[in-house]
Amino acid sequence: MGKNVIEICRSADVVFLALHGSIGENGQLQAVFDCFGICYTGTGYTGSLLAMDKAISKELMRFNGIPTPDCKIFDLEKDSMANLLDGIGLPCVIKPCSCGSSIGVSIVKNMIELDSAIDYAKKYETRLLVEKMIEGHEFSVGVLDGKALPVIEIIPKAGFYDYKNKYQPGLTDEICPARISPVLTERLQGIAEKVHKALRLGDYSRIDFMVGKDESIYCLEANTLPGMTPTSLLPQEARAIGISYNQLCEKIMQLALRRKNTSCL
């Protein structure tokens, strides 16, 4: 954290958080701000920690009856490689346990791809999530003030929705509202709101899903600080119901200030 950051932030009515990665999303910064009484947007310390650690968030999803792909936590420093795929099999998804933006994520379809997937993931963390791969389509649902926004459909032109496809323009089609039935839309929105509540998320979040060919829904993860450029997924969803980018940013700041004022009562 840079020099005088705390002093600068303490002088603000509200700090709009847009930090991605460990310190911005795992609750560390939020905990520091709480200690200094700094008002900030997004999710607090507890929710940030719960959502960022996939081992914890997956357990909470299961406990609350939220459908999520079968998975296991594998520690490269403690567990035997011979047991890596036990209970999961192939194809699977291997990802670091506490990273975002699809960093370190690989789809493994055969044993030949396994070593490179592990090498890629362990650049970021030795504790891995090994998850059953779901064949289907990817969707995301933003939640603003506890209420779900329209569903957005994510269609990478090649491969899956990895870091490159997320951030390099033109590699992914994003359709909002998604081209799905009203029934499936309501189901996705309902589960998104349930995840938001179960993980104790704050002013806004974005929940990612895979939907199988039989329309089975699987929650992948929750994003406590989703992208907030004008073309990011959450602003696109808000725009679909008439909320402009400026209005969305203002709404998020108003929610943070409401929390601050409520906590003082």
N, C-alpha and C positions, 0 to 999 in steps of 0.2 A: 504494500500500500504506500502510495507516494506521500511526500512531505506535506503536512498541513491539510490532508484530506479530511480528517475528522473535524478540524476547525471550520473548514469551508462548508462541510455538510451540516454541521450544527447551526450554521447561520441561515440555512434554507428552511422554508416552510415544509417542503417535501422533496425527497431525493428520488428521481426516477431511475430505477435500477435497470441496466441493460448489459450487465456483465455475464458472459458465458464462460463455462469451465468451472473448475473446482471451487475457488473462493467465492465466486458469484452465485453458485447454485447449490452448494452443499450446506449452507446455513452459517458458515463462518462469518461472512460479512454481516449477515442479518443479526447474528448474536452480538457482534461488536456495536452495531448501530443501536440495538436494544439497550445495551449497557450505557450508552451515551444519550439515550432518549431521542434519537434521530428518527424522524418519520420517513418511511420509504415505501415504495410501491411493491406490489407482488405478494409473495408468500413469506411468512415469518421463519424463524430458525427451525422450529420443529418440523413443519411441513416440508421445508427445503431438504432437511436431512433425510426424512422418510422417503421422499420421492427420488432423491439422487442415488441412494443406495438401493440397487435393484433387488438385493437379497431381502431387505426389509419390506420394500414396496410390494414385492410379489407375495410375501407372506400375508401382508395386510389385505391384498386383493382377495386371496383365497379365503381368509377369515371372514370377509364381508360378502362372500358369494359372488365375487366379480370374476367372470370367465377370463382366463389368461393361459397362454400356452404352457404345457408341461416344461419344467426346467429344473436345473440343479445348480448349486454353487460349487465351483471347483477351484481349489487353491493350489497353484502350481508349486508352491513351496512346501506343501504338506501332503497332498493327495497323490495317489499312484496314477500314472498316466494310463495304466491298464484299465482303470475304472472310469475314464473320462466320459465315455458315451453310455455308460450303464443307465438303463431306464429311459434314455432319450433316443438313441439310435441316429440314423441318418435318413434324410437330410436334417441338418440342425443349423442353428445360428449361434455363433460364438462372439461374445462381446465383453469388454471390461465391465466390472460390476458397478463402477461409479463414474462413468463418462457419459457425455451427451453428444448431440449432433452426429450420431452414428460413427463417432471416432472409434477406431479399433474394431469395428464390426465386420464380420465375414459370414457368408453363407457357405456351409460345407456340405457338398453333395456326395462326396466319396472320400475314401481314406487318403487319397493322393493329395487332396486339398487341406487335410487336417493340420499338418505341420506348419504350413505357411499361415493359416488362420491363427494358430496359437502364437506364432512368432509376432504377428501383427498386433494381436491383442495385448501381449505381455510388454510391448513397448510402453504401454500406459498403465498397466496394473497386472499384478500376478494373481489376483482374485477374479475369476471369470464367471460369467453366466453362460451356461450351456442350455440352449432352449430349443425345443422342438420347432422345426420350421413349418409354418402354416401356408399352404398353397391357397392363393386367393388374391384379393384386392386390398389396397391400403387406404384407410380413411383417417381423418383427424377431426376432432370436435373441440372447439374453443369453449371455455366456460368463463363467463363474465358476471361477477357478483352472484355466483352460485347458479346461474342459469345458462343452459347450453345455447351456443350460437348455431347457425346452420352447419351441416356436415360438408366437409370439403373432400373431394376425391383426389388421390395422388397417383399419377401414372408416369413413372419413369420411362423414358424412351428406350433405355437399355439398362439391364441389370436391375438392382433394387435401389431403394431410396437411401443411398449412402451419402457420405459427406460431399462428394463431388456433385451428385445429382441434386442435393439440397441447395448448394450455394453457387453453382455455375449456371448462369442464365441459359435458358433454352433447352435444358436437358430433361426437364420434367414438365408434364402438363398437369395443371391444378384446376379442377372444375368445381365451382361453388355456385349454387347448391349442387351437391352430388347427384348423379343420375341414378337414383335408387328409389325404391318405393317409400311411400309415407310411413308404412309400418316399420321398415328397417331404419328409416331416419329417426323415428321416435325411440326405437330400441337403443340405437347408438347414443342419442342425446341423453336418454335416461341413465345409461351406464356411465357416461362421461360425468354427469352430475354426481353419481354415486361415488366414483373414484375421487373426484374433487373433494367430496366431504370426508371420505374414509382416510385420505392422506393428509387431511387438515390443511388444504391449500387455501390461498388467500384471495386477493382481489380478482385475479384472473389466472387461467392456466390453459394448457392445450393437451388433450388426451389422444394418444395414437392407438389405432386399431388395425387388425387384419380381419377381414371377413372371408370365410371359406366359401367354396363353391355352393355349399348347401345353406348359405347365409348364417352359418354359425359365427358368432362374434367372439373375438379374442382381444383383450386389452393388452397392448405391448408395454406402454409406459406413460408416465405423466411428465409434462414439461412445466416447471414452475416459473421459468422466465423464457417463454417462447419468443421467437424472433419478432421484432417489432419495427422492421422497415416497412414502408408503405406497401410493398409487394409480398410481405411475409404472409403465412397462412392465416393467422388470427385476424389481421386487418382485412384480409380478403373476405373472411366469414362475416365480420362486422359490416363491411360494405354491402354485403348481400341483403342486409336488413335495414339499409339506409343510414348506417353510422359511418361518417367519414373518418379518415385517419386522424385528423385533428380532434374530432369529437371523441374518438376512442381514447386517445392519449389524455384528454381532459377528464374523461370519465374515470380512468384508472387513477389519476391523481386525486380526484374527488373521493374515491373509495378509500384511498390511503389516509386522507385527512379525516374522513369520517371515523375510521378506526382510532386515529389519534385522539379525536375529540371524545369518542365513546369511552376510551380507556381512562380519561381524566375525570369521568363522572363519578 
